[in-house]
Amino acid sequence: MPTHAQKQFMPYQPDQLFDLVADVGRYPEFLPWCVGARVRERSERLLVADLVIGFKVFRERFTSHVTLERPQHIHVRYLEGPFRYLNNHWRFIPEAGGTVVDFYVDFEFRSKILQAAIGLVFNEAVKVMVHAFERRARRIYGPPEAGPASQPVPSVRV
């Protein structure tokens, strides 16, 4: 039952960050442990995607239904795979000079072995993932203009 909730200011516009997160097919290019991605269906407000996650000796595929409410919100609903459940959302809140990204994930694996393995490294893995999105934003959109640097805002971490 790992859960992570975080709000972080990023010096990019909401639509830029929304597009970056919604581009699921490119996740293997920059997200650690994401070894494959396939978008099965895509429309303006919806996508169905398969992700393959590899970690040490584990390799798992899961399918999600992703609702896109550009540029404010991305909601991920789990369809099939190794989880008992998976709840995930991203919110993009405009702020002076950028965006507050509100990220939330909560899940449980069916396998007690997988659950135990991820439980040991979950918080560090989420930090690495968040930094991967930050690096991707800098790579795609360039360095932020003069202004506040990417910084955490008060957040809840469970």
N, C-alpha and C positions, 0 to 999 in steps of 0.2 A: 503494500500500500504506500509506495513512495509518492509524496506530494511535494510540489514546488510551486510557489507563487512569487512572482517578482515584478516590480515596476522599475523601469530604467529609462532615464532620459537619453535620447540619441539625437544628435544635431542634424537630422535629415527630416524631410517632409513625410507626413503620414502616408501619402500615396506611394512614395518611394519604398518605404519599409513594408507596406502592404504587398506591393508587387514582388519584393524580394522573398517574403515568406510564402506567398501564393505560388511561386515558381518551383513547385515540388519536384518536377522532373530534373532540376539541376542540383538537388540536394547532394547526390554522391560526389559532386565536384568540390564541395567545401565542408560538408558536415562529417566529422569523424564518426565512424561506426555505421554510416549509411552507405551500404555497398551496392544498392540498387534502388531504382525508382521507376515506376511506370504509371502514367496517367491513363486510366481506362476510358474515362469520360470527362469531357470538359465543356462547360458553357460559361456564360458571363457570371453566373451566381453559384455555380456548383462544380465540383470535380470529385471523381472517385479515383483513388490512387492506391497503388501497392507500394510499400516500402520494404526493403530488405535491410535488416540491421544485423551487423556482425560484431561480436564482442568475444575475444579470446576464442574458445572452442564452440561458441554458440552462434547460430545463424538462423534468424527467424524472419518470416514474411508476414505482414499484416496489411489489411485493407481498411481504408477509411473513407467516409463520406465527408467532404469538406464544403462548408457553406461559406461563400465569399460575399461580404457586405462592404464593398469598396467605398472608401478607404478606411473604414472604422474598425471592422471586426472580421476575424476568421475563426470559425467554430469547427472543430474536428469531432466527428462522431464515429466511433469504432464499429466496424462491420464484422470482420473475421480475422482470426489469427491466434496468437499464443496468449492473449490476455483474457482475464475474466471480465475486465472493463478497462476502458481508457477514456478519460475526459481531458480535453485540451482546448484552450482558446488563446487567441492573441487579440488584444485591443490596441488601437493606435490613437492616442489622445493628443490633439494639437496643443503645443505649448510655444511660448515665445522662443524663437530660435531653433525649433525642432519638434520632437514628438516624445511623449512618454509611452513606452511600450509596456503593456500589462500582459504578462505571460503567465499561464497557469497550466499545469499538467498533474494528473492524478491517475494512477493505474495500478493494476495488480496482475501478475502473470498467473496462468493456470498452474504452471510447474513450480513446485516449491524450490527446486534446484535453481531455476532461473531467477526466482524472486530473491533467494538468498544471495546469488552472485551479484545482481544489480544493486541490492540493498547496500552492499559494501562500498560501492563507488558512485551511487546515484547523485549525491550533491555535487561531487567533483565533475561528473559527466555532464550535468546540466550547466555548470559554469563554463565548461569547455564548449558546449553547444552554443550558449549565448555569445561567447567570444567569437565563435566561428561566424555567426550572423553579423556581428559588428565588423569583422574583417571583410566579409563579403560586401557589406554596404560601402566601406571605404574603397574597395577594389572597383566596384561598379559605378559608384556615384562620385568618387574622388574624396579627398580629405574634406572634412567639414569646413565651412567658412568660419572666419573668426567668430568666436562665441564660446559658450560653455562647452566643456568637453563632455564626452559620454560619461555619465555618472549615475550611480544608483539613487533612486528616490526612496523615501521610506517604504518598506515592503514587508510582506508577511512571508516568512519561510517556515514551512511545516516539516 
